[in-house]
């Protein structure tokens, strides 16, 4: 296996810079059995799923985790909070720039007031521990001073920050949105319920691997960072009931996949996971996947390859030919697991 196995040419003008409205008007490439392909819209999902299918959603909520700060020297600095490491949310693991210049204990300012104290590098070496300073509640502080952590390939300013948030998001925790869920609306959920499709939730705190491409020649040597997940007992029970009754477990996004399959692989319904899903993975829970189109040379694309096999190349080529929009604010695809 080589990283080039998961490479493809993505023209810059196919990277969606803004979301479509309404949310469920995004296009949906449906990969049917025997090589068939349909071009539909996410708003059609209720007619593509069957009574008894179970839709599983990652209900994590994105926090305004990007802080644009100043050093005491006046130089610019940026902190991207990835995950709180204490219950009070004062201490965080973070990406920090300029990482090579900042000193342990250095204070970074916002509007003349100290906001962040830089700590030691983490064991992984590519992130830092940082501390939020002040008496204000950390989430309130981030709401006042932080920005939504849009991926670096999105350069257009987002007019409505809630557009980088799913309509069902709950617990504030993540540094990135589970983007497949951005397509859902309350009206679509009503149509799905009327069609006999049930829903359940998981939580996976989206972390560093969202931001990092594979950097090793052999992708199996890529170090996976751990992410916190939680699968409620009722969700796992619903997955078992769906399978026993002939229904399908439909994961909305790769993060929902990772939470469900981590719980099945470990027998633990919550904890930290470093599960790396690639070719040869033994699937236990997920039958179908609704996901956006992913960057080349990423572990997310490796997961898609593990799910549908080498067919992903034909599907991505068809999407490019048909003018689909790619990445976080782009269109979506509905896949059925090849080995099911």
ABEGO torsion letter per residue (X at the ends): XBAAAABBBBBAAABBABBBOBAAABBBBBBBBGGBBBBBBAAAAAAABBBGBBBBBBABBBBBABBBBBBAAGBBBBBBBABBABAAGABBBBBBOBAAABBBGBBBBBGGBBABBBBBBBAAGABBBBBBBEABBAAAAAAAABBBBBBAABABBBABAAAABBAABBBBABABBBAAAAABBAAAAAAAAAAGBBBBBBBBBBBAAAABBBABABAAABBBBBBBBBBBAAAAAAAAAAAAAGBBBBBBEAAAAAAAAAAAAAGBABEBBABBBBBGBBBAABABBBBBBBBBGBAAAAAAAAAAEAAAAAAAAAAAAAGBBBEAABBBBBBBBAAX
